[in-house]
Amino acid sequence: MKPRNGTEGNALLWKGLGMRRSANRPLGRRQQRVRTLSRQVWRVWATITGFLLVVWGGVGWIEISRERKATASDNLPEIALVAGTDFAYDLQQLQPGQTRFFTYPTGSSERSRLLVARDSGGLIRAAFASCTMCYSDRRKHRLRKGKLVCGKCQTVMRIGDQSEKVNAAKGCVAVPIPFSIKNNKVTVRTRSIMEGIKTFVNSKIGAVQGGAN
């Protein structure tokens, strides 16, 4: 490589000094304002982005919590009751919007399925887990987000009020059972269960007679 002469060396030296001076030269007022404004804009955007992430995260967590709470009782095992014994259930174990299944022996191999439900407002209801119209499909009924869904109609089954007289003409309505609440426990008497079963027996007999006619 050919060595540079003195003139070329001096030119490069002055050029380097000029670059250092321009790098160290104070920014003009306009440039300072632009830089300051840019920093402020980035800070605002960072603050807004962080706030939105917190809000979205909070909303997502609330929705997940609601979903878990609504479906918490859907897959719980049925509670088997003993024949001839009243059953009581601690309502502290049943949150608003949840339902719990029970079974009661009504024959040598048959067990009727009952339920206790607490709606979103905290109102308690007890009923057989079927309507009279769709009783033949009672084993297909299921819970979805704490609500009883008819296995035949595929619609949410309304639970009848405690004093309501339910029959096939009313459609898909779960047959209610009389109950009492004391010390935050719901109690259903064996006699009430056996009386309620007659509703389904009578509806079945009526359906057979109606078909024969």
C-alpha positions as CSV (number, residue, x, y, z in Angstrom):
1,M,0.0,0.0,0.0
2,K,1.4,3.4,-1.0
3,P,1.9,5.7,2.1
4,R,0.0,8.9,2.1
5,N,2.0,12.2,1.7
6,G,1.9,15.0,4.2
7,T,-0.9,16.9,2.5
8,E,-3.2,13.9,2.5
9,G,-2.4,13.2,6.1
10,N,-3.2,16.8,7.1
11,A,-6.5,16.7,5.2
12,L,-7.6,13.5,7.0
13,L,-6.5,15.0,10.4
14,W,-8.6,18.2,9.8
15,K,-11.5,16.1,8.6
16,G,-11.4,14.0,11.8
17,L,-11.3,17.1,14.0
18,G,-14.2,18.5,12.1
19,M,-16.3,15.4,12.7
20,R,-15.5,15.5,16.4
21,R,-16.5,19.2,16.6
22,S,-19.8,18.5,14.8
23,A,-20.5,15.6,17.1
24,N,-19.8,17.7,20.2
25,R,-21.6,20.7,18.9
26,P,-24.7,21.6,21.0
27,L,-28.1,20.9,19.3
28,G,-30.1,23.7,18.0
29,R,-33.3,24.7,19.9
30,R,-35.5,23.2,17.2
31,Q,-33.6,19.9,17.3
32,Q,-33.8,19.9,21.1
33,R,-37.6,20.4,21.0
34,V,-38.0,17.6,18.5
35,R,-36.0,15.2,20.6
36,T,-37.8,16.2,23.8
37,L,-41.2,15.9,22.1
38,S,-40.2,12.4,20.7
39,R,-39.3,11.2,24.2
40,Q,-42.5,12.5,25.7
41,V,-44.6,10.8,22.9
42,W,-42.8,7.5,23.6
43,R,-43.4,7.8,27.3
44,V,-47.1,8.5,26.7
45,W,-47.4,5.5,24.4
46,A,-45.6,3.3,26.8
47,T,-47.9,4.4,29.6
48,I,-51.0,3.8,27.5
49,T,-49.8,0.4,26.3
50,G,-49.0,-0.7,29.9
51,F,-52.4,0.5,31.1
52,L,-54.2,-1.4,28.3
53,L,-52.2,-4.6,29.0
54,V,-53.2,-4.4,32.7
55,V,-56.9,-3.8,31.8
56,W,-57.0,-6.6,29.2
57,G,-55.3,-8.9,31.6
58,G,-57.7,-8.0,34.4
59,V,-60.8,-8.5,32.1
60,G,-59.4,-11.9,30.8
61,W,-58.8,-13.1,34.4
62,I,-62.3,-12.0,35.4
63,E,-63.8,-13.9,32.5
64,I,-61.7,-17.0,33.3
65,S,-62.8,-16.8,36.9
66,R,-66.5,-16.5,35.9
67,E,-66.2,-19.5,33.6
68,R,-64.5,-21.6,36.2
69,K,-67.1,-20.7,38.8
70,A,-70.0,-21.3,36.4
71,T,-68.7,-24.8,35.4
72,A,-67.4,-25.8,38.9
73,S,-70.4,-28.0,39.7
74,D,-70.9,-29.4,36.2
75,N,-68.7,-32.5,36.6
76,L,-68.9,-33.2,40.3
77,P,-70.0,-36.8,41.1
78,E,-73.5,-37.4,42.2
79,I,-74.1,-37.7,45.9
80,A,-75.8,-41.1,46.7
81,L,-78.5,-40.8,49.4
82,V,-79.5,-43.7,51.7
83,A,-83.1,-45.0,51.4
84,G,-85.4,-43.9,54.2
85,T,-83.1,-41.1,55.3
86,D,-83.8,-37.3,54.9
87,F,-80.9,-35.6,53.2
88,A,-79.3,-32.2,54.1
89,Y,-76.8,-30.3,52.2
90,D,-74.5,-27.5,53.4
91,L,-75.2,-24.4,51.2
92,Q,-71.7,-23.1,51.8
93,Q,-70.6,-25.7,49.3
94,L,-73.0,-24.3,46.6
95,Q,-72.1,-20.9,45.1
96,P,-74.6,-18.7,43.2
97,G,-75.1,-20.1,39.7
98,Q,-74.2,-23.7,40.6
99,T,-76.2,-27.0,40.9
100,R,-75.5,-30.3,42.6
101,F,-76.9,-33.7,41.7
102,F,-78.1,-36.3,44.2
103,T,-79.6,-39.8,43.7
104,Y,-82.2,-41.6,45.8
105,P,-83.0,-45.3,45.6
106,T,-86.6,-45.8,44.4
107,G,-86.4,-49.4,43.4
108,S,-84.2,-52.5,43.5
109,S,-82.0,-51.0,40.7
110,E,-83.5,-47.6,40.1
111,R,-82.2,-44.4,41.6
112,S,-84.0,-41.1,41.0
113,R,-81.8,-38.1,40.4
114,L,-82.5,-35.0,42.3
115,L,-80.8,-31.6,42.4
116,V,-80.3,-28.6,44.6
117,A,-79.6,-25.3,42.7
118,R,-78.7,-21.8,43.7
119,D,-79.4,-19.2,41.0
120,S,-77.3,-16.1,40.4
121,G,-79.4,-14.2,42.8
122,G,-78.8,-16.7,45.6
123,L,-82.3,-18.2,45.5
124,I,-82.4,-21.9,46.4
125,R,-84.5,-24.6,44.6
126,A,-84.7,-28.3,45.0
127,A,-86.3,-30.6,42.4
128,F,-86.1,-33.9,40.5
129,A,-83.6,-33.6,37.7
130,S,-86.2,-34.1,35.0
131,C,-89.5,-32.9,33.7
132,T,-92.5,-35.2,33.3
133,M,-92.5,-34.7,29.5
134,C,-88.9,-35.9,29.0
135,Y,-88.7,-38.4,31.9
136,S,-87.8,-41.2,29.5
137,D,-84.6,-39.3,28.6
138,R,-83.8,-38.4,32.2
139,R,-80.3,-40.1,32.0
140,K,-79.4,-37.8,29.2
141,H,-80.1,-34.6,31.2
142,R,-76.8,-32.8,32.2
143,L,-75.5,-29.7,33.7
144,R,-74.0,-26.9,31.6
145,K,-72.6,-23.9,33.4
146,G,-74.6,-24.8,36.5
147,K,-78.0,-25.1,34.6
148,L,-80.0,-28.2,33.9
149,V,-80.1,-29.0,30.2
150,C,-82.7,-31.4,28.8
151,G,-81.2,-34.4,27.0
152,K,-84.1,-34.5,24.6
153,C,-85.0,-30.9,23.9
154,Q,-81.3,-29.6,24.3
155,T,-82.7,-26.5,26.1
156,V,-82.2,-25.2,29.6
157,M,-84.8,-26.7,31.8
158,R,-86.5,-24.3,34.2
159,I,-86.7,-25.5,37.8
160,G,-90.2,-25.2,39.2
161,D,-91.0,-23.2,42.2
162,Q,-91.5,-25.1,45.5
163,S,-95.3,-24.7,45.5
164,E,-95.7,-25.0,41.7
165,K,-97.8,-27.9,40.3
166,V,-96.0,-29.2,37.3
167,N,-97.4,-31.4,34.5
168,A,-96.6,-32.2,30.9
169,A,-98.7,-29.4,29.7
170,K,-96.2,-26.9,31.2
171,G,-93.4,-28.3,29.0
172,C,-89.8,-28.8,30.1
173,V,-90.0,-27.9,33.8
174,A,-88.1,-29.8,36.4
175,V,-90.5,-31.1,39.1
176,P,-89.9,-29.3,42.4
177,I,-89.6,-31.0,45.8
178,P,-90.6,-29.3,49.0
179,F,-87.6,-28.4,51.2
180,S,-86.6,-26.4,54.2
181,I,-83.5,-24.3,55.1
182,K,-82.1,-24.1,58.6
183,N,-78.6,-23.2,59.8
184,N,-77.7,-22.6,56.1
185,K,-78.5,-26.2,55.3
186,V,-81.2,-27.3,52.8
187,T,-83.2,-30.4,53.9
188,V,-85.5,-32.6,51.8
189,R,-87.7,-35.2,53.6
190,T,-87.9,-38.8,52.3
191,R,-91.7,-38.5,52.3
192,S,-91.4,-35.5,49.9
193,I,-89.2,-37.5,47.5
194,M,-91.6,-40.5,47.5
195,E,-94.6,-38.2,46.9
196,G,-92.8,-36.5,44.0
197,I,-92.0,-39.8,42.3
198,K,-95.8,-40.4,42.0
199,T,-95.9,-37.4,39.6
200,F,-93.7,-39.2,37.1
201,V,-95.6,-42.5,37.6
202,N,-98.9,-40.8,37.0
203,S,-97.6,-39.0,33.9
204,K,-96.2,-42.2,32.5
205,I,-99.5,-44.0,33.0
206,G,-101.3,-41.1,31.4
207,A,-99.0,-41.1,28.4
208,V,-99.6,-44.9,27.9
209,Q,-103.4,-44.5,28.2
210,G,-103.3,-41.5,25.9
211,G,-101.4,-43.6,23.3
212,A,-103.8,-46.4,23.6
213,N,-106.7,-44.1,23.0
